[in-house]
Amino acid sequence: MTPRKRRLAFIALGLAAVSITIALVLNALNSNVMFFYSPSQIQAGEAPRQTSFRLGGLVETGSLRRGADGLDVHFVVTDGAYSIPVSYRGLLPDLFREGKGVVVAGHMHDGTAFTATEVLAKHDENYMPPEAAAALKQAHDAKGVNLK
């Protein structure tokens, strides 16, 4: 094998290795991506039915119910236009309150209820995830309510 052919073979092997590495990294990142949806988007059928995703909005006032053991929790997440019932088994964050912003990760169960595997509460009075704030504003605009 001449030095030129050896060099071309080395370059081809290097490009193949880099291509395979990039493909594996992108596949791993794609399988770990979890998209955010509002109750209005879920109602419109935009959310996936078979995979996990995040649901965000406000915890509806008066909707929080706890099981006898304190670990089973049921509440409703709303964006002002639509509401989705959520069930969760575990400890809630200290900042979790009715009427406050929340993002829950999990999947739809039977197409009507959301089963959460993780509950994230907002940090303080002024914080809301940008996706949740945009979804709430869009839902209120659709109903004709003006949010500031």
Beta strands, then each sheet from edge to edge (+ up, - down):
strand 1: 36-37
strand 2: 53-59
strand 3: 65-66
strand 4: 72-78
strand 5: 83-89
strand 6: 101-109
strand 7: 113-121
sheet 1: 1+ 2+ 4- 3+
sheet 2: 1+ 2+ 6- 7+ 5+
end
